[in-house]
Amino acid sequence: MATESIAYTTRPLDDDTWADFAALVEANNGVWGGCWCMGFHPEGFGQERSVSRNRDVKREHVRRGTAHQILVYDGGEAVGWCQYGPPAELPNIKNPKAYDKDLAELPDWRIGCIFTGKGHRRQGVARAAVAGALAAIQEAGGGLVEAYPEQVEGRKPQQGAYFHTGPEDLFTEFGFERDRKIAKWRWVMKVRLPSGDPPADS
Ligand SMILES: CC(C)(COP(=O)(O)OP(=O)(O)OC[C@H]1O[C@@H](n2cnc3c(N)ncnc32)[C@H](O)[C@@H]1OP(=O)(O)O)[C@@H](O)C(=O)NCCC(=O)NCCS
């Protein structure tokens, strides 16, 4: 059940917020045992899958501005995120063969992984993260946005870890529609966003 009363704030992951992101990852055992949210980036987890390497490569992406991520804060603590970026920044989606098979048009933007820290789940953190990411995409000019969420309906209740690309229902809330199925429970979902330039002063 959503807890609308918690007033989250959002900030982009950058040099100023890196320490907050790192604290969240470290409080959750590196996320997936040390991924540091590298799975979608061109390097993936790296051949050696070393935790410190993943951390360092992620840090370098943030320094260079080649990682886009919205952090969700509960007060001063980062409690979750939504990763997004153009396909060149996030080439490593799941089920690439099935994805490529019926690919008609690459999106302008992808939603990568979504994460909420343990103890903060089912309180609207991921919802705030996706809202923040979509607002940032609109500010950057909008365009075609893809997400690769897991179907919820018609299967047994799943642990949150299965939903690292998000549950389908969350994206439906934001106007995403099913495009095609790329795995037993995974869909390509799309929404086209207008540019979100602020209206001119009246
Ligand atoms: C999936 C995940 C991101 C959801 O985050 P969350 O902050 O708990 O989600 P929200 O509270 O914002 O939920 C929004 C909606 O998504 C859906 N949803 C969220 N978690 C769900 C679950 N476990 N099962 C089914 N639907 C779910 C619901 O529709 C929910 O709305 P509701 O609570 O009003 O029913 C979280 O469980 C998580 O981080 N899991 C681990 C994922 C992971 O390992 N990511 C790292 C990969 S590198």
The ligand as an ORCA input file, in Angstrom:
! r2SCAN-3c Opt
* xyz 0 1
  C      10.944     -3.276     -6.680
  C      11.222     -2.138     -5.732
  C      12.154     -1.137     -6.440
  C       9.915     -1.436     -5.360
  O      10.241     -0.309     -4.592
  P       9.218      0.306     -3.532
  O       9.793      1.607     -3.083
  O       8.928     -0.692     -2.495
  O       7.937      0.549     -4.450
  P       6.731      1.562     -4.174
  O       6.393      1.541     -2.724
  O       7.052      2.888     -4.751
  O       5.581      0.839     -4.988
  C       4.916      1.443     -6.081
  C       4.051      0.397     -6.739
  O       4.866     -0.609     -7.364
  C       4.227     -1.907     -7.208
  N       5.062     -2.766     -6.360
  C       6.118     -2.404     -5.575
  N       6.690     -3.480     -4.992
  C       5.974     -4.557     -5.404
  C       6.072     -5.948     -5.136
  N       7.027     -6.463     -4.338
  N       5.154     -6.769     -5.721
  C       4.206     -6.273     -6.533
  N       4.057     -4.944     -6.833
  C       4.944     -4.107     -6.273
  C       2.880     -1.632     -6.575
  O       1.971     -1.370     -7.625
  C       3.176     -0.367     -5.789
  O       2.016      0.367     -5.508
  P       1.180      0.072     -4.133
  O       2.173     -0.022     -3.037
  O       0.270      1.234     -4.057
  O       0.511     -1.260     -4.382
  C      11.909     -2.688     -4.420
  O      11.167     -3.798     -3.945
  C      13.337     -3.089     -4.595
  O      14.238     -2.247     -4.537
  N      13.609     -4.354     -4.844
  C      14.987     -4.761     -5.071
  C      15.339     -4.470     -6.501
  C      16.824     -4.555     -6.736
  O      17.451     -5.481     -6.256
  N      17.351     -3.542     -7.453
  C      18.765     -3.438     -7.664
  C      19.176     -3.986     -8.948
  S      20.823     -3.447     -9.339
*
